[in-house]
Each structure stands twice: as C-alpha cells, then as structure tokens.
Amino acid sequence: MGAGALNDTSETENPERERWLGLVAKSLGGRSFEDTLVSRTSDGIRIEPLTERATEPRPCLRANPAQPWIVCQRIDDPDVERARRQVAEDLAQGATGLSLVFEGAPNAFGYGLPLGAETLEAVLEGVSLNQVHLRIDVHPASRAMADWLVALLARRRADPARLSLSFGIDPAAIFAGTGRLRMSIEALQASMPQSLAHFFALDVPGILLEANGRVLHNAGATEAQELGFMLASAVAHLRLFQQARQALIYAAPHIGFAVSVDQDQFLSMAKIRALRRLWARVQDVCSIPPSAATIHAETSYRMLAAADAETNILRNTVAGFAAAVGGADSVTVLPHTIVHGLPAAFARRIARNTQVIMARESHLDHVADPAYGSGSLEALTDGLCAAAWTEFQRIEAEGGALASLRDGHIQARVMQAREKLAQDYRTGRRVILGATLHPLRDERPAETLAAQKRPLPTDGIVHCEPILPCRAEELAGTPE
C-alpha cells in the first residue's frame, strides 16, 4: 500500500485510505485521529501523520553548494585579551569562521566585545583574513564598524577576491532588539543609500546588509513571523540599494539573512528552505535573475534551559544538524551555558566540536539537499512560505518593518505568539526536559567567566517597545 494512496484526501472515494483509516481507528481505541496523530505548528500549519512523496520537488541549495557550511564560532567576551586567545584557540581547533558580537547587538545577551577600531585590531591579531569567514553583529556603530573593518583589511593588504565577509547591518533588528534608533526613520532611510554607494565604490565584497530574524524568534515569535519580518527587512534593503542607484541584480547578493534554528529538527529545516524560496520569489517579482540567499543560522537562545544545562547540548546538536542539512551557509552554535552567563572554555569547546563532528566525521555536507523530495518536508516548506508571505504583506501594509515596529504592530503579534507558547508549556502540551519534565534533583553550578552584564543602550531619537529575548524557564513559568 503506497503512501501516496493513503494520503490522498480528495473528495473522490479512496478505498486505500479508508482501509488505512479503519485500521488506525482500531489502534486508537476511540481516541480522536485529529487530536492524536495530526499536529500543527505555531502558525497553524497542519502536519499529517503520513504524507505522499512530493510530485514536483524543488531543490534548496546553499549559495555555494560545492563547499561545506562555515563553522562559525561566537566571540563575545568583553575582555579583549581573553577574546583574542579564544579566537586563536577556535581557529586552531576547527572553526572556519568567526562571529564577532559587539556590545549592544540584538543577540549579545548582555555581553559583547567593546566597540572600537582597537578591538577589531586586537581580536584579529594574527588571523589570516583571506582564509576565515568574518561576520559582525554590531550596534550602535554599524557604519563606523564597517569603516574600521575596511580600513583594517586595507592595512593587512587582504585580497578582496578571497575575502568572506558579512557586516550584519540591519536597522530593523537593532530597532526591534533595543527599542532605539539614533536618528529618525526618515533620516536613516535618507542616509543609508549614500553609505551603500560608498561601500560599492570601495568594491567591498560579501554581505553589506542583513535581514535578521533572530531577535523575533528569541522573543517567542512563530516561524512565519520570523520569516515575514526578514522578508520585509530584505525588501527594504533592496529599496535602499535602488535609491543608491545600484542595479538590483548586483545588489541582491549583498543582502544576507540570519535565522534561528531550534530543537524542532524538521521545522527548522523547513524554515531555512522556505527562506530560500521566499527570497527567490521576491527577486522574481523585482524582475531580476534570482541569486541564492546567503543564510547564517544560529541555534536558538529561547530553547535553552538554565536547569540541567547539559541537556542543552542535545538541543544544540539537533538544531545544528537541522541547520546543516537544511542548507545554511554558516552556522553558530550557542554554548549550552549561555543562559547562566558568559560561557567558559568547556562550553565553547562543546559548541565548536558539535559542528566539527557533523562536518568532519558525519559528512553532512555530502548531500546537497537531503530534504529534497520528502513529502512532509516539502509540504511544511510550502506551508511556511504561504504563512510567511501573509505576514510579509501585513508588515508592508503597515508601512514596512521600521514603521510597524515604531507603531507596535510587530511587537503585539510576537507577544501574542509568546503567550500562546507559554500556555503550551504551562498546560504540558510542550515540555522542557530537566525543567518541566524529569527535573534534576541535584543541580551542578554551570561554569562561566567573570563578566558584568551590560544594559541596553538608552540613547536614541526614535523609540519603540523592545522585543526582548526569553529563556525556556521564563516561557514555562518554572523557577530557574
């Protein structure tokens, strides 16, 4: 009996499915088929227990499918000398990229490198910039940091053709994560094209602008809300390039994406694949030949539990696996103790080696798109595309990402999703191993480095309600 026949739910009579449903009804013993075997995502996307093979699958490939994904290690220590030693250790032990997280960045979680050109110089001392992928997470000095990095590359005489860079500039994510903009939305939109033209004139390679959805995910947003927000940010970036008189066909590859992946393996895989299709659709609407989306995936902060912190290693492994086989171009695994404070050497090593094992021992990059042709994953990808496009259109109708944030629309929808997620934990529909399920009786203290958390910046002209990250126990309402 084929899965296709079983999954045919058309109105015409289907004896194979009816027979299967009869067998299922017997095994359920009176329990509801819908409540027992059918599940739904936070966006209401239906997940069937059995799905037929996709009839018209479309591959979703990395921007450079011939190369493995980049093992990108997070560098966020406020102690610059300690951070410099971490960089040397990470690169010597298998990392192929660095994610420099500066204080005030939406994903700094209270820590981060000090802002300044001297920080870049010190942290990257001895690093061969032509052989390492470099991405920046920065606020509030995004433009200044880009200038500092370009100057450093010039002094080091780095070969532009061999550089792999992401400047990580996303005003919408900064506005969402901090609730502040240093200038009005109108002034920002007027000044950005000049900055973009400046960088184009310098022939700076890599990602100049990024659409960052992690701030929404870590606050409790649904997958479609995260994708729709990123799409709205990316379209706003395209408009900025157009105002800078840069041809969109050349500008589109300079726009990248940063997405969160969590312990829901298949949903995380589908989210990355949906993002590629959505970006291709946007470029098609703009009448430009689609270029592959450049996607950075970071494991979820909100899925990490303070209780029984070692269970976070398993969550990170599943999330990292999903990012790798889902087709992310670069991946960062958050250390499993990050909810306790600034992670120490052991947690950083586990985060790095989780990826190195997947890449060097498991060879997960040997298949370009493992999900290709899977009926359930193709259906989930299509469902996410439809729901995300609806959210994108909603944000556009509200004036774009910045205006929607200023007026509180995006925050209201994210908080509604967060409350629903919290309710699922409180009622037991979702569980957290070690916290709400099988809690550990004797907790061991997590090892962290001495560092003081820094508050969010308070300066700025335009204010909105910030979308702050939450932790697993905060959602579940359990003591940490």
N, C-alpha and C positions, 0 to 999 in steps of 0.2 A: 504494500500500500504506500503510495508516494506522498510526500509531504505536501506537494502541490495540490493533490486531490483533497487532502484533509483540510487544507487551508482555504479552499475555495468557498467563500461565504456569499457568493452571488445569490440572487433571488431564485435562480433555477434550481431544481431539485438536485441534490448532490448525495447519492447513496453512500459513497465512501465516507464523507464527513458525518453523515447521520449515523452510520455504524460506529464510527470512532467516538462520536459524542455519547452514544449509548454506552459504550464501554467505559468512558470517562465518568459518566453519571453513576455507574455501578461502583466504580472505585472510590468516588467521592462520598458515597453513603449518605446522600441527602444534602450535602453541602453545596453551596452555590458555585457554579462554574466561574461566573464573573468575579466573585469575591475571593475565590481560592486560586485560580490559575491565571487570571488576567490581571496585570498590574499597569500602573500609569506613572509617568514621570511627573515631576513637579509642575510641568506645563500642561498636564492632562493628556500627553501623547500615549496612546494605547500600546501596550506590549503584549502580543499574543503568546500563548504557550508554545505554539508551533507555527512556523512561517515557511512558505514555499521559497524555493531558490529564486533569486532576482532574475527577471527575464531580460532586463536592459540595464545591467550594472554599468557604472562609470567609475573608472579608477580615480583615486585621490592620491596624488604623488607629492612628495616633498619638492621644494623648489629645486634641489639638486639631488634627484633620486639615486645618482651614481655614488654619492657619498653617504657615510653613516651620519646619524644625527650628532650634534655637538653636545658633549658632556660639559655643561656649563655650571661652574661652581660659584656659589654665592660668597661675595666678600663684603661684609657689612660691619666690621669691627671698628668702633670709634677710635681705638688705639692704632695709629697709623703704622707704627713699627711692628706691632703684632699682626696687623693685616698684611704687611709686606712679607712676613715669614709664612703666613697662611698661603699667599699666592705662590711662593716658591714651592711649598710642600704639595699643594694641589696639582700644579703643573708637572711636578716630578712624579706624581703618583697616578697619572692617567687622565686628568681633566684636559679637555681640548678647548675650553672657553672659560671666560671669567664674566661674572655678572657683578659689576661694581654698583652697590646700593648705597646711595648717599643719604645723609640725614634729611628727613622731611619728605622723602619719596613715599608714595602711597603704600608701598609694600615694605617699608623699612621696619615697621612694627616697633617703633620706639628707639631704634638704634641707627646705625648707618655711619659711613665714612664722613669725616668733616669736609665741608665744602672748601674748595680752593685748588688752584693750579698746583700748589706744592704737594697736595695729597696725591694727585694723579702721578706726579713725578716720582714720589717716594714709593707708592704701591706698585708701580710698573717698572721699578728699577730692575734691570737685568732681564726683562721679559722681551722675547723676540716677537714684536708686534706683527710681523708678517706670517707668523705660524700659529697665532692664537686668536680665536674669535673674542671680540670685546664688545660687551653691551653695557649700557649705562642706565641706571634708574636714578633719576635726579629731580629734586625740587628744593628751592625755588629758582635756582640759577641755571635753568635748562640751556638758554642761549649762551651764557658765559661758559658753562661746562663744555659745550660743543666747541667754542673758540679755543679753550685751553687744550682740548684733546687734539684739535687740528694743529695747533702750534707745537705740541709735543711730537706729533707724527712728523712734522717738518724738521724738527731738531734731530730726531732719530733717523731721518732720511729713509723712512719706511716706503716700501714700494707700493704705490696705490693699487696696482693690479693684483697684489697678493693680500690686501687687507680684507678683513671680515669684520664689519662694524655695525652696531645698532645704537643710535643716540637716544632712543627711548623717549622722545619728546611727545607728550600727549597732554595738552592743556585740559581736556575734559576729565581725564583720570586724576590729574592734580587737583582740579576744582572739586571733583567728587570726593576724593580722599582727604582733603584738608579743609574744604569749605571756604577757600580763599583764592582770589586771583589778584595779582599785583597791579593789574590795570583793568579797565572796563572791557567788556566783551567786544565792544566796537573797536576800541584801541588795539586789542590783541589781534583781532581779525585784520586790522589795517596794517599792523607791523609785521606779521608773520610772513607775508609774501616777499617783503624786502629781505628778510633773513634767509628764506629759501633760495631766492635768487643769488644771494651772497654765497651760499654753500655750493650751489650749482656752478658758479663761476670758479670756485676753488677745485672743482672736479672731485668732491668728496664722495667716496664710494659708500655703499651699504644703505642701511635704513636710517632715514632722517627723521621721519615722523612715525609714531606707533599708535595703534588703536589698542588700548589696554583695558581688558575686561576684568582683570583680577580683583580690582577694588570692589566691584559689584558682587562677584562670586563670594569673596571672603566675608561680605556683609550679610549673605543669605539669599542672594538673587537666584532665580531659576536659570537654567541653561539658555533658554530663549532670551531672557532679559540680558544676560551677559553678551550673547551673540549680537542681539539687536543694537545694544549700546556700542559695541565695537564697530559694527557696520556704519552706524550714524557718525562715529568719530572718523572712520576712514573716508566716508563721503565728504565730510567737512575738510579733511586734509586735501582731497582732490580739488575742492573748490579753491583752497589756498594756493595750490600749485598753478591752477588756471589763472588766478589773479596775479601770480608772479610771472605770467606769460611763459610758462613751461609746458611743452607739449605733454598731454596726459599719458601718451604711450611711453614716454621716457620717465615720467614722474611716478607712475603706478608702482614700479619695482622698488621705489624708495619708501614705500609705505609698508610697515610691518604690523604684526599682531602679537599680543601677549595674552595668553589664556590660562585659566586654572584647570587642573585635572585632579580628580579625587578618587576615592576607593570604589566608585561605581565604574568598573572597567569598561563595559560596553557603552555606557552613556558618554564617558569621557572620550572614547574612540570616535563615537558618532559626532561629538561636538567639534572635534578637530576636522573631521571630514566635511561636516556641514559648513564650517567656516571657509574651507577652500571653495566649495560650490557657491556659496553666497558671494564671495569676492569675485569669482569668475562672472557671476550674474551681474554684479554692479558694473564691471568693466564692459560687459556686453551692452548694457543699457547706455553706457557712455560712448559706445561705438569705437572701442579700442580693442586690439587683439589681447585676449586675457593673458596675463602673466601669473605664474603660480604665486600664491600667498606665501610669505615668509613668516612662519609661526614659531614663537617661543612659548613653550609650555612650562608652567611652574606648578609643583604639587600644592594642593590646597592647604591653606592655613586653617580654615574653619573646620576641617575634618579632624585636626589633631587634638588629642585629649591630653590634659595635664595628668590625669590619673593613669597609672600603669603605662608610663610613657613609652616603654618598649613596644607596645602594640602599634605605636605609630610607625615603626619600621615596616611592619607588614602593610599598613595602609599606603605608605610611601612607595613600597615595592609594586603594589597593584597599580597605583596612579602613574608611576614612572613607566611601567610596562604598557599601560594604555596610551601614554604619550608617544612612546617609541613605535608601537605597531599602528597607532592612529595616524602617524605621519608627521609628527612635529619636527621642525628643522633643528631646534635646540631645546634642551630640557634642563631645568634646575630642580633638584630635589631639596626641599627644605629639611634641615636637620630635625630629627624627631624630638629634640628637647626645646625647640624654639619657643614654645608657649611658656616655658619656665624662665627664659632669659636668653642671654647671648650664648649660643651653643659653644661647647668646648671641643677639643680636638677629636675625641672619640665619636661624637655625634656627627661632626663634619666628615670624618673618615667614612662612617657608615653611609652617609648621604652620597658621597662621591662613589664609593665602591658598589653601591646598589646599581648605579648606571654602568660602571665599568664591567661588572659581571654580565649585565644584559647585552652589552655591546661586544665585549671581547670573548666571553665564554659561551653565551647563548646565541650570539649572532642574529639578534632580532632584526637587524637591518638587511638581511639577505633576501627577504621578500619585500617587494616594493609596497604592496598594499594588501596585507593579509585579510582584510575585511572584504575585499572585492568579491562580489557575487553572493555574499551571505544575505539571505533574505531578511533576517531580523535586523541586521545592522544597516542594510540599505533602507529598510522601512523606517528605522529610527532616525537615520540621517535625513531622509526626506521629511519626516515629521518635524524635526528640529529646524530644518530650512524654512518650512512654512510658518512655524510659530515665531521664529526669529525675524522673518521678513515682516510679519504683522507688527512686532514690537518696533522694528526699524521705522516702519511707516508711521507709527504712533509718535515716535520721537521727532521725526521730520515734521509732522503736523504741529508739534509743539514748538517749532522754531529751531530744531537741532539740539544736539546734546548739551551745549553750554546753556542755552536758554531754558531747556527743560529742567536742568539741574538748578538754575537760578530760581525758577518758579516752583521747585519742589516736586515736580511730577514724577521723575525717575525715583526719587527717594521714597515717595509714597508707595510705589509699586514694589520696590525692593523690601520695604518694611512689612508690607502685606505678605510677601513670599516668605520672609524671615519668620513671621509669626506662625504661618502655616507649617513651616519646617519645625519650629519649636513645639508646636502642638503635636506633631507626629512623634517627636521624642517623648513628650510628656505622656502620651497615651500608649506608648510601647510599639507603635507601628514601625518606628525606627529605633535601633539600639546602638549603643556605643560599648563595645567590649572593654571591660575594665572600669567602666564608669556606671552605665545603667544596667549592664548585663555582666554577671560574674565579677563584681568588683574585687580588686586585690585587697586583702586584709592588711598586709604589712607593706606599706609604700616605702620605696627606697628613694632618697633625695636624688634629683637629677643634677648632674654636674654642669655648671655654667661658668662663664668667665665674668670677672668683675667689670661691670659697666653700668652706668646710670642711664635709665630711660630718659628720652628727651620728649618734651611736649610738642604738640602740633604747632606750626607757625601761626602767629596771631596777626601778622601784618597782612594788608591787602585792602583793595578798594571795593571789590565785589565779594559779597558773602553769600553762602548758601549753607544749608544743613549738611554737615559732612556725613559720608557713608562710611561708618567705622567697621573694621573687621571684628568678627566674633569668634569665640573658640567653641569647641564641641560642648563643653560643660555649660557654657552660657546659653547655648541653644536648648540643651536638655534640662536646664534649671537644677542641675545637681551640684553639690559642693565640690570644690577642687582640692 
